[in-house]
Amino acid sequence: MEGVENSREPRAGVSARDMAQIAVFAALIAALGLPGAITVGFSGVPITVQTLGVILAGAVLGARKGTAAVLVFLALTMIGLPLLSGGRTGLTALAGPSAGYLIGWIPAALFIGLGTARILPKYPVVLGLLINAVGGLLIIYSFGTVGLLLRTDLGVRAAVTTNFAFIPGDLLKVVVATVVAKGVHRAYPGVIRA
């Protein structure tokens, strides 16, 4: 019976619960793409709700599982599933102006997860807002700006100012993610393990 018990132990530190949480948040990011996208300005980069899922993945699951959820989602889009808002695939998006924003989701979830782990178990709202804003805006916008410079004919100033259209919606996403994360960590302490 000892062999049976050992076969249930997680491999490489990933339990069935961890895999389920990663899958649920990858699905959440996909579901948040269902409302579609609104393209504003001249950059061709759409406004979507999917960044809310990225922020939530880091803020609720932490760095390891949150980043894994984003990577699973992006991998599914790369194999051709039209899970990005507007029914786009990852390959289509990476060939366009939003490539940098998508790549920025990975370090954003990582940063948010690492920051969130440091402020637990209390999860002060002001610190949660700051961490989610840095990850959800500053990091994603930085990668997005570089992507715009590489994928479009925009100059630096135009690439940076393109982000201004996203700020109001993204600030709302940061607030929503912070409130949700605070509630989750209060109700389920230990979701993010050290």
Salt bridges, closest charged atoms under 4 A:
ASP18 OD2 - ARG64 NH2 3.40
ASP18 OD1 - LYS65 NZ 3.59
ASP18 OD2 - ARG193 NH2 2.91
ASP170 OD1 - LYS173 NZ 2.83
